[in-house]
């Protein structure tokens, strides 16, 4: 079994990676152009980007919960 501090460090690293991924997804989303003649294509692209951001947020929330649970168990 790994030391408790190492488990927390692994989770902290995962949180950092997810936060950076979410920041990158949001920056990409802000750069999305909406051409008038291709509105359905633009809507689909926006939907896909929002879905990726949503999944990243859910993963981040789950990881935060895991971190706080492990932190409580270590105290």
Secondary structure, 3 states (H helix, E strand, C coil): CCCHHHHHHHHHHHHHHHHHHHHHHHHHHHCCCCCHHHHHHHHHHHHHHHHHHHHHHHHHHHHHHHHHHHHHHHC
